[in-house]
Amino acid sequence: MAFDFSISPALEEQRRRVAEFVATEVVPLEQRVFRDGMTDDLRRELQGRAKAAGVFAPQAPREHGGGGFRFDESAVLLEEAGYSLLGPLALNCAAPDEGNIHLIHLTGTPEQHAAYLRPLVSGEVRSCFSMTEPPPGAGSDPSALRTTARRVDGGWVLDGDKWLITGADGAAFSIVMARNTGDDAPEGATMFLVDADNPGFVVGDHIDTIDATGIGGHCRVTIRDCFVPDDRVLGEPGRGFQSAQVRLAPARLTHCMRWLGAARRAHDIALERAVGRELFGSRLADLGMAQALIAENEIDLDAARTVVRHAAWQIAEGSRSSEESSRAKVFVSEAVCRVVDRAVQLAGGMGTSEELVLGRIYRDIRSFRIYDGATEVHKMSIARRAAKRATERLAARGEAVGREGSGA
Protein backbone atom coordinates (compact mmCIF):
# COMPACT_ATOMS: atom_id res chain seq x y z
CA MET A 1 0.00 0.00 0.00
CA ALA A 2 1.39 3.37 -1.01
CA PHE A 3 0.44 6.81 0.25
CA ASP A 4 1.58 9.56 -2.08
CA PHE A 5 0.86 13.18 -1.20
CA SER A 6 3.49 14.52 -3.55
CA ILE A 7 2.65 17.42 -5.87
CA SER A 8 3.48 17.05 -9.54
CA PRO A 9 5.77 19.64 -11.16
CA ALA A 10 2.85 20.90 -13.27
CA LEU A 11 0.62 21.35 -10.22
CA GLU A 12 3.42 23.01 -8.27
CA GLU A 13 3.90 25.47 -11.12
CA GLN A 14 0.17 26.28 -11.11
CA ARG A 15 0.21 26.65 -7.33
CA ARG A 16 3.06 29.13 -7.68
CA ARG A 17 1.10 31.07 -10.32
CA VAL A 18 -1.96 31.30 -8.09
CA ALA A 19 0.14 32.38 -5.10
CA GLU A 20 1.86 35.09 -7.17
CA PHE A 21 -1.44 36.29 -8.62
CA VAL A 22 -3.05 36.56 -5.20
CA ALA A 23 -0.04 38.40 -3.78
CA THR A 24 0.34 40.92 -6.62
CA GLU A 25 -3.19 41.43 -7.96
CA VAL A 26 -5.58 40.61 -5.12
CA VAL A 27 -4.00 41.48 -1.77
CA PRO A 28 -3.39 45.15 -2.78
CA LEU A 29 -7.16 45.59 -3.24
CA GLU A 30 -8.18 44.22 0.15
CA GLN A 31 -8.36 47.45 2.11
CA ARG A 32 -10.40 49.10 -0.64
CA VAL A 33 -12.91 46.26 -0.60
CA PHE A 34 -13.04 46.15 3.19
CA ARG A 35 -13.88 49.86 3.15
CA ASP A 36 -16.22 50.12 0.14
CA GLY A 37 -17.46 46.56 -0.40
CA MET A 38 -17.13 44.26 -3.39
CA THR A 39 -18.96 45.18 -6.59
CA ASP A 40 -19.70 43.16 -9.70
CA ASP A 41 -17.55 45.54 -11.75
CA LEU A 42 -14.56 44.88 -9.51
CA ARG A 43 -15.31 41.15 -9.53
CA ARG A 44 -15.23 41.12 -13.32
CA GLU A 45 -12.02 43.13 -13.32
CA LEU A 46 -10.34 40.68 -10.94
CA GLN A 47 -11.60 37.70 -12.88
CA GLY A 48 -10.29 39.23 -16.12
CA ARG A 49 -6.88 39.53 -14.49
CA ALA A 50 -7.10 35.90 -13.33
CA LYS A 51 -7.87 34.78 -16.87
CA ALA A 52 -4.91 36.75 -18.20
CA ALA A 53 -2.68 35.11 -15.57
CA GLY A 54 -3.91 31.63 -16.50
CA VAL A 55 -5.29 30.83 -13.03
CA PHE A 56 -9.04 31.26 -13.57
CA ALA A 57 -11.60 28.67 -12.37
CA PRO A 58 -9.11 25.86 -11.71
CA GLN A 59 -11.79 23.49 -10.41
CA ALA A 60 -14.28 23.95 -13.27
CA PRO A 61 -14.48 21.49 -16.19
CA ARG A 62 -12.10 22.29 -19.02
CA GLU A 63 -14.74 21.68 -21.70
CA HIS A 64 -16.79 24.53 -20.23
CA GLY A 65 -13.94 27.00 -19.86
CA GLY A 66 -12.36 26.03 -16.56
CA GLY A 67 -8.93 24.76 -15.60
CA GLY A 68 -10.01 21.12 -15.45
CA PHE A 69 -7.89 20.17 -12.45
CA ARG A 70 -8.79 17.02 -10.50
CA PHE A 71 -10.56 17.59 -7.21
CA ASP A 72 -7.51 16.63 -5.15
CA GLU A 73 -5.37 18.98 -7.25
CA SER A 74 -7.93 21.72 -6.65
CA ALA A 75 -7.29 21.32 -2.91
CA VAL A 76 -3.80 22.72 -3.45
CA LEU A 77 -4.94 25.58 -5.69
CA LEU A 78 -8.00 26.64 -3.69
CA GLU A 79 -5.91 26.85 -0.53
CA GLU A 80 -3.67 29.32 -2.34
CA ALA A 81 -6.71 31.23 -3.62
CA GLY A 82 -8.02 31.46 -0.05
CA TYR A 83 -4.83 33.17 1.14
CA SER A 84 -6.76 36.38 0.46
CA LEU A 85 -10.45 36.62 1.31
CA LEU A 86 -10.91 38.06 -2.20
CA GLY A 87 -8.92 35.31 -3.92
CA PRO A 88 -11.68 32.73 -4.42
CA LEU A 89 -13.96 35.34 -5.98
CA ALA A 90 -11.15 36.46 -8.30
CA LEU A 91 -10.53 32.87 -9.42
CA ASN A 92 -14.28 32.07 -9.65
CA CYS A 93 -13.98 29.27 -7.12
CA ALA A 94 -16.00 30.93 -4.35
CA ALA A 95 -19.28 29.76 -2.85
CA PRO A 96 -22.01 29.47 -3.97
CA ASP A 97 -20.93 29.55 -7.63
CA GLU A 98 -18.25 26.88 -7.21
CA GLY A 99 -20.75 24.36 -5.80
CA ASN A 100 -23.36 25.23 -8.42
CA ILE A 101 -20.83 24.76 -11.22
CA HIS A 102 -20.11 21.26 -9.93
CA LEU A 103 -23.79 20.41 -9.51
CA ILE A 104 -24.96 21.64 -12.91
CA HIS A 105 -22.02 19.96 -14.62
CA LEU A 106 -22.94 16.56 -13.17
CA THR A 107 -26.74 16.74 -13.23
CA GLY A 108 -27.65 19.25 -15.94
CA THR A 109 -28.73 18.62 -19.53
CA PRO A 110 -26.68 19.84 -22.52
CA GLU A 111 -29.17 22.67 -22.93
CA GLN A 112 -28.78 23.64 -19.26
CA HIS A 113 -25.00 23.53 -19.66
CA ALA A 114 -25.23 26.01 -22.51
CA ALA A 115 -27.73 28.33 -20.80
CA TYR A 116 -26.42 28.24 -17.22
CA LEU A 117 -23.11 26.42 -16.78
CA ARG A 118 -21.01 28.12 -19.44
CA PRO A 119 -21.94 31.69 -18.39
CA LEU A 120 -21.32 30.73 -14.76
CA VAL A 121 -17.91 29.21 -15.41
CA SER A 122 -16.86 32.22 -17.49
CA GLY A 123 -17.84 34.65 -14.73
CA GLU A 124 -20.35 36.35 -17.00
CA VAL A 125 -23.00 35.78 -14.30
CA ARG A 126 -23.31 34.84 -10.63
CA SER A 127 -25.75 32.39 -9.06
CA CYS A 128 -27.18 31.36 -5.70
CA PHE A 129 -28.52 28.19 -4.06
CA SER A 130 -31.93 28.55 -2.39
CA MET A 131 -32.59 25.86 0.18
CA THR A 132 -32.34 27.43 3.66
CA GLU A 133 -35.68 28.59 5.08
CA PRO A 134 -36.94 30.46 8.14
CA PRO A 135 -37.95 28.17 11.04
CA PRO A 136 -39.56 25.72 11.04
CA GLY A 137 -38.25 25.18 7.51
CA ALA A 138 -35.11 23.56 6.16
CA GLY A 139 -31.71 24.42 7.59
CA SER A 140 -29.34 21.87 8.99
CA ASP A 141 -32.22 19.39 8.56
CA PRO A 142 -33.15 19.42 4.85
CA SER A 143 -36.09 17.11 5.50
CA ALA A 144 -37.88 20.09 7.10
CA LEU A 145 -38.21 21.65 3.62
CA ARG A 146 -41.48 23.63 3.33
CA THR A 147 -41.19 25.33 -0.07
CA THR A 148 -43.52 23.41 -2.39
CA ALA A 149 -43.51 22.47 -6.07
CA ARG A 150 -46.83 21.68 -7.77
CA ARG A 151 -47.16 20.23 -11.27
CA VAL A 152 -49.07 22.26 -13.87
CA ASP A 153 -49.28 22.09 -17.65
CA GLY A 154 -45.79 22.49 -19.05
CA GLY A 155 -43.98 22.80 -15.75
CA TRP A 156 -44.22 23.50 -12.04
CA VAL A 157 -45.38 26.24 -9.69
CA LEU A 158 -43.21 26.97 -6.65
CA ASP A 159 -44.26 28.63 -3.39
CA GLY A 160 -42.25 29.29 -0.27
CA ASP A 161 -39.85 31.51 1.65
CA LYS A 162 -36.07 31.31 1.81
CA TRP A 163 -33.55 33.23 3.83
CA LEU A 164 -29.78 33.59 4.28
CA ILE A 165 -29.42 32.93 0.54
CA THR A 166 -25.82 33.81 -0.17
CA GLY A 167 -25.17 35.95 -3.23
CA ALA A 168 -28.84 36.31 -4.14
CA ASP A 169 -28.69 40.06 -4.79
CA GLY A 170 -27.43 40.35 -8.35
CA ALA A 171 -27.44 36.63 -9.14
CA ALA A 172 -28.64 35.76 -12.64
CA PHE A 173 -30.34 32.58 -11.46
CA SER A 174 -30.90 30.36 -8.46
CA ILE A 175 -31.03 26.64 -7.90
CA VAL A 176 -34.19 26.28 -5.80
CA MET A 177 -34.99 23.22 -3.72
CA ALA A 178 -38.72 22.50 -3.22
CA ARG A 179 -40.83 19.67 -1.85
CA ASN A 180 -43.16 18.03 -4.36
CA THR A 181 -46.90 18.17 -3.65
CA GLY A 182 -49.96 16.80 -5.45
CA ASP A 183 -50.98 13.35 -6.58
CA ASP A 184 -49.37 13.71 -10.01
CA ALA A 185 -45.88 14.51 -8.68
CA PRO A 186 -43.31 11.98 -7.43
CA GLU A 187 -42.59 11.98 -3.71
CA GLY A 188 -39.55 13.82 -2.48
CA ALA A 189 -37.96 17.09 -3.49
CA THR A 190 -36.89 18.60 -6.80
CA MET A 191 -34.27 21.15 -7.78
CA PHE A 192 -35.17 23.91 -10.24
CA LEU A 193 -33.17 26.45 -12.23
CA VAL A 194 -35.03 29.71 -11.63
CA ASP A 195 -34.05 32.87 -13.52
CA ALA A 196 -33.71 36.01 -11.42
CA ASP A 197 -36.17 37.88 -13.66
CA ASN A 198 -38.93 35.35 -12.96
CA PRO A 199 -41.73 37.50 -11.44
CA GLY A 200 -42.44 34.80 -8.86
CA PHE A 201 -38.86 34.93 -7.50
CA VAL A 202 -38.26 38.09 -5.47
CA VAL A 203 -35.01 38.88 -3.68
CA GLY A 204 -35.66 40.88 -0.52
CA ASP A 205 -33.49 42.57 2.06
CA HIS A 206 -30.00 41.61 3.14
CA ILE A 207 -29.72 39.98 6.54
CA ASP A 208 -26.83 41.59 8.41
CA THR A 209 -24.31 38.91 9.33
CA ILE A 210 -20.87 38.93 10.92
CA ASP A 211 -19.20 37.90 7.65
CA ALA A 212 -19.05 40.74 5.14
CA THR A 213 -16.49 40.09 2.40
CA GLY A 214 -18.65 38.24 -0.13
CA ILE A 215 -20.85 39.70 -2.84
CA GLY A 216 -24.64 39.68 -3.13
CA GLY A 217 -25.34 39.46 0.58
CA HIS A 218 -27.29 36.84 2.54
CA CYS A 219 -30.84 37.61 1.48
CA ARG A 220 -34.46 36.83 2.10
CA VAL A 221 -36.17 35.41 -0.98
CA THR A 222 -39.93 35.21 -1.51
CA ILE A 223 -41.25 32.63 -3.98
CA ARG A 224 -44.92 33.04 -4.93
CA ASP A 225 -46.75 31.41 -7.86
CA CYS A 226 -43.35 30.97 -9.48
CA PHE A 227 -43.80 29.10 -12.75
CA VAL A 228 -40.80 27.06 -13.89
CA PRO A 229 -40.97 25.10 -17.18
CA ASP A 230 -40.13 21.42 -17.28
CA ASP A 231 -36.82 22.04 -19.06
CA ARG A 232 -35.60 23.95 -15.99
CA VAL A 233 -35.83 20.94 -13.68
CA LEU A 234 -32.26 20.14 -12.60
CA GLY A 235 -31.83 16.39 -12.40
CA GLU A 236 -34.85 14.15 -11.94
CA PRO A 237 -38.13 15.24 -10.33
CA GLY A 238 -38.38 13.76 -6.84
CA ARG A 239 -34.64 13.17 -6.52
CA GLY A 240 -33.62 16.60 -5.31
CA PHE A 241 -32.14 15.39 -2.03
CA GLN A 242 -30.13 12.70 -3.82
CA SER A 243 -28.90 15.23 -6.39
CA ALA A 244 -27.98 17.65 -3.62
CA GLN A 245 -25.50 15.08 -2.29
CA VAL A 246 -23.56 15.57 -5.52
CA ARG A 247 -22.99 19.16 -4.40
CA LEU A 248 -22.73 18.83 -0.63
CA ALA A 249 -19.64 16.69 -0.06
CA PRO A 250 -17.42 18.55 -2.55
CA ALA A 251 -18.77 21.94 -1.40
CA ARG A 252 -17.91 21.16 2.22
CA LEU A 253 -14.36 20.37 1.18
CA THR A 254 -13.88 23.39 -1.05
CA HIS A 255 -14.94 25.54 1.92
CA CYS A 256 -12.23 23.73 3.90
CA MET A 257 -9.65 24.39 1.18
CA ARG A 258 -10.38 28.11 0.94
CA TRP A 259 -10.56 28.73 4.68
CA LEU A 260 -7.36 26.77 5.22
CA GLY A 261 -5.66 29.35 3.02
CA ALA A 262 -7.17 32.21 5.03
CA ALA A 263 -6.08 30.61 8.31
CA ARG A 264 -2.54 30.16 6.95
CA ARG A 265 -2.53 33.85 6.03
CA ALA A 266 -3.62 34.77 9.56
CA HIS A 267 -0.88 32.60 11.04
CA ASP A 268 1.77 34.09 8.73
CA ILE A 269 0.78 37.65 9.68
CA ALA A 270 0.91 36.86 13.40
CA LEU A 271 4.14 34.90 13.10
CA GLU A 272 5.92 37.73 11.29
CA ARG A 273 4.84 40.14 14.04
CA ALA A 274 6.00 37.67 16.68
CA VAL A 275 9.52 37.45 15.26
CA GLY A 276 9.71 41.18 14.61
CA ARG A 277 8.48 42.55 17.93
CA GLU A 278 10.35 42.76 21.23
CA LEU A 279 8.52 42.45 24.54
CA PHE A 280 9.92 42.08 28.06
CA GLY A 281 13.48 42.03 26.81
CA SER A 282 13.15 39.41 24.05
CA ARG A 283 11.36 38.66 20.82
CA LEU A 284 7.72 37.76 21.25
CA ALA A 285 8.45 34.53 19.36
CA ASP A 286 10.95 33.53 22.08
CA LEU A 287 8.42 33.74 24.92
CA GLY A 288 7.04 30.43 26.06
CA MET A 289 3.33 31.23 25.91
CA ALA A 290 3.70 32.75 22.45
CA GLN A 291 5.64 29.68 21.32
CA ALA A 292 2.78 27.48 22.47
CA LEU A 293 0.32 29.44 20.31
CA ILE A 294 2.67 29.26 17.32
CA ALA A 295 3.25 25.52 17.69
CA GLU A 296 -0.46 24.77 18.09
CA ASN A 297 -1.19 26.71 14.91
CA GLU A 298 1.48 24.83 13.00
CA ILE A 299 0.00 21.51 14.14
CA ASP A 300 -3.60 22.47 13.36
CA LEU A 301 -2.73 23.76 9.89
CA ASP A 302 -0.75 20.64 8.97
CA ALA A 303 -3.42 18.28 10.31
CA ALA A 304 -6.22 20.17 8.56
CA ARG A 305 -4.34 20.09 5.24
CA THR A 306 -3.84 16.33 5.51
CA VAL A 307 -7.50 15.68 6.31
CA VAL A 308 -8.67 17.85 3.41
CA ARG A 309 -6.34 16.36 0.82
CA HIS A 310 -7.18 12.80 1.81
CA ALA A 311 -10.93 13.41 1.56
CA ALA A 312 -10.44 15.28 -1.73
CA TRP A 313 -8.43 12.37 -3.11
CA GLN A 314 -11.26 9.99 -2.25
CA ILE A 315 -13.75 12.13 -4.19
CA ALA A 316 -11.33 12.43 -7.11
CA GLU A 317 -11.13 8.63 -7.15
CA GLY A 318 -14.92 8.34 -7.42
CA SER A 319 -16.05 7.88 -3.82
CA ARG A 320 -19.13 9.74 -2.53
CA SER A 321 -17.01 10.38 0.58
CA SER A 322 -19.97 11.66 2.64
CA GLU A 323 -18.61 10.54 5.99
CA GLU A 324 -15.05 11.60 5.18
CA SER A 325 -16.23 15.05 4.09
CA SER A 326 -18.25 15.37 7.32
CA ARG A 327 -15.18 14.53 9.38
CA ALA A 328 -13.09 16.98 7.40
CA LYS A 329 -15.69 19.73 7.69
CA VAL A 330 -15.90 19.35 11.47
CA PHE A 331 -12.18 19.15 12.07
CA VAL A 332 -11.12 21.86 9.64
CA SER A 333 -13.86 24.35 10.59
CA GLU A 334 -12.90 24.02 14.23
CA ALA A 335 -9.15 23.97 13.57
CA VAL A 336 -9.01 27.05 11.36
CA CYS A 337 -11.12 28.99 13.85
CA ARG A 338 -8.59 28.05 16.54
CA VAL A 339 -5.72 29.12 14.30
CA VAL A 340 -7.22 32.54 13.55
CA ASP A 341 -8.15 33.11 17.20
CA ARG A 342 -4.57 32.37 18.29
CA ALA A 343 -3.23 34.62 15.52
CA VAL A 344 -5.36 37.51 16.78
CA GLN A 345 -4.08 36.90 20.30
CA LEU A 346 -0.46 36.84 19.15
CA ALA A 347 -0.86 40.07 17.19
CA GLY A 348 -2.31 41.94 20.15
CA GLY A 349 -4.43 45.05 19.70
CA MET A 350 -3.84 45.35 15.95
CA GLY A 351 -4.89 41.75 15.60
CA THR A 352 -8.46 42.91 16.06
CA SER A 353 -8.20 45.37 13.17
CA GLU A 354 -9.08 45.05 9.50
CA GLU A 355 -5.93 47.04 8.72
CA LEU A 356 -3.95 43.96 9.66
CA VAL A 357 -6.58 41.75 7.90
CA LEU A 358 -6.80 39.48 10.94
CA GLY A 359 -9.92 41.23 12.22
CA ARG A 360 -11.75 40.64 8.93
CA ILE A 361 -10.65 37.00 8.70
CA TYR A 362 -11.80 36.47 12.30
CA ARG A 363 -15.25 37.90 11.50
CA ASP A 364 -15.71 36.00 8.26
CA ILE A 365 -14.45 32.60 9.34
CA ARG A 366 -16.78 32.12 12.32
CA SER A 367 -19.77 31.26 10.12
CA PHE A 368 -17.88 28.30 8.63
CA ARG A 369 -18.79 26.19 11.67
CA ILE A 370 -22.47 26.63 10.76
CA TYR A 371 -22.96 26.67 7.00
CA ASP A 372 -22.92 23.47 4.94
CA GLY A 373 -24.06 21.69 8.07
CA ALA A 374 -23.38 22.85 11.61
CA THR A 375 -20.61 21.05 13.49
CA GLU A 376 -23.14 19.42 15.80
CA VAL A 377 -25.16 17.99 12.89
CA HIS A 378 -22.07 16.46 11.30
CA LYS A 379 -21.02 15.00 14.66
CA MET A 380 -24.46 13.41 15.02
CA SER A 381 -24.13 11.85 11.56
CA ILE A 382 -20.60 10.60 12.26
CA ALA A 383 -21.65 9.12 15.60
CA ARG A 384 -24.65 7.34 14.07
CA ARG A 385 -22.50 5.75 11.39
CA ALA A 386 -19.98 4.64 14.02
CA ALA A 387 -22.77 3.16 16.17
CA LYS A 388 -24.19 1.34 13.14
CA ARG A 389 -20.81 -0.25 12.45
CA ALA A 390 -20.52 -1.32 16.07
CA THR A 391 -24.04 -2.77 15.96
CA GLU A 392 -23.17 -4.76 12.85
CA ARG A 393 -20.03 -6.13 14.50
CA LEU A 394 -21.99 -7.25 17.54
CA ALA A 395 -24.66 -8.85 15.37
CA ALA A 396 -22.03 -10.68 13.32
CA ARG A 397 -20.65 -12.18 16.53
CA GLY A 398 -24.12 -13.14 17.64
CA GLU A 399 -24.08 -10.82 20.63
CA ALA A 400 -27.10 -8.93 21.93
CA VAL A 401 -27.75 -5.47 20.55
CA GLY A 402 -29.70 -2.88 22.55
CA ARG A 403 -32.79 -1.26 21.03
CA GLU A 404 -31.89 1.86 19.05
CA GLY A 405 -32.51 5.01 21.04
CA SER A 406 -32.91 3.12 24.34
CA GLY A 407 -29.54 4.14 25.68
CA ALA A 408 -28.48 0.50 25.91
ABEGO torsion letter per residue (X at the ends): XBBBABBBAAAAAAAAAAAAAAAAAAAAAAAAAAAAEBBAAAAAAAAAAAAAAGABGAABBAAAGBAGBBAAAAAAAAAAAAABAAAAAAAGABOAAAAAAAAAAAABBAAAAAAAAAAAAAGABBBBBBABBBOABBBABAAABABBBBBBBGEBBBBEBBBGBBGABGBABBBBBBBBBEAABBBEBBBBBBBAABAABBBBBBBBBABAABBGEBBBBBBBGBBBBAAABBEBBGAAAAAAAAAAAAAAAAAAAAAAAAAAAAAAAAAAAAAABBBGGBBAAABAAAAAAAAAAAAAAAAAAAAAAAAAAAAAAGBAGAAAAAAAAAAAAAAAAAAAAAAAAAAEAAAABAAAGAAAAAAAAAAAAABGEBAAAAAAAAAAAAAAAAAAAAAAAGBBBBBBGAGX
